Amino acid sequence: MKIRRNTPDQLILADTPWFIGIMLIIFIMAFVGPGILLMSTGGENIWFGLIFALGGGGLGFGAFCVFVRRVQVILDRKKDSVLIRRQSVFGYQAVEHKLSNLSHAELESTTSTREGRTSTLYRPVLVLDKGMSAGRHPIVEVFTNGSGSHRMVSTVNDWLPARVVDSDTQSA
């Protein structure tokens, strides 16, 4: 996720998976294009082309539906809101909480052992300690091993205690 805006009044974090989306579109076209070309030659190639286009293109489209999701988190002091927006091929979802109920952000972790090696994966969560939606709310659905989750948690926790300074109190 990237920091789109970081002002005393508003923090916006956004993730738009352009790279994986473009790569999956190229993958889909790598199967659909030759499949259509095979079908256009006629004869027995029609079935091979159809299977090639639908099989490879279908797998690519399925992966696109599962992995390409846009996420945006908006923390707004003036509106006292935390808005988490998610958009995918299947639709749009927005969840809003009160910023005053947000305690902090932290990392959730999971470990897995494969071939004798243990790896730890992380995802950032927002912790609401009061209100109707008290609990842990993941910002992103997937766990990753990069530094992005750590950076996101630090950014949110650094932003939370920040206060807007009145212009009257600045002059001394």
Beta strands, then each sheet from edge to edge (+ up, - down):
strand 1: 2-6
strand 2: 10-15
strand 3: 70-76
strand 4: 81-88
strand 5: 91-98
strand 6: 102-114
strand 7: 117-128
strand 8: 135-138
sheet 1: 1+ 2- 3+ 4- 5+
sheet 2: 6+ 7- 8+
end
